[in-house]
Amino acid sequence: MPDFHRIDGGVDGDHLPASGDLVVRLPGAPSQVARARGIVTDALGRDHPLHDDVVLLTSELATNAVLHTRSGAGGSFTVSVTSSPSVVRVRVEDAGSDGPPCVCRTGAQSTSGRGLPLIEALSHRWGFTRENGSTTVWFELLQAGVAAVAV
């Protein structure tokens, strides 16, 4: 059973409000990648303008946590979704690995290795931290404001 809780403050000292924050701990099993996608829908709603992109990128990070870290060897990973009127930030914390996340370039026939390049291409900002044996990878997507035009 996942561990759901709302967090009380912004992410990493940022000025994002807590009203849209959702944090869930999941078992490090491949079946939980779909649950990570559902967490985005729970936090944002399907009508959110960034929903599809956030779901896609969250799926990539959750897959990486399960396939490339100790989370997938009987551990767990945590998905955090924080939203404000201007930005959505997702963080996936895993049980760590022997090396840092790699934005590796893969061949055209490769069946893996496109997750972080996709995050790099679609997100406004992204990064990772490694501390106390765990790795947290995060990304932010900005909501583009469209100015009204008088006709």
Secondary structure, 3 states (H helix, E strand, C coil): CCEEECCCCCCCCCCCCCCCCEEEEEECCCCHHHHHHHHHHHHHCCCCCCHHHHHHHHHHHHHHHHHHCHHHCCCEEEEEEEECCCEEEEEEEECCCCCCCCCCCCCCCCCCCCHHHHHHHHCCEEEEEEECCEEEEEEEEECCCCCCCCC
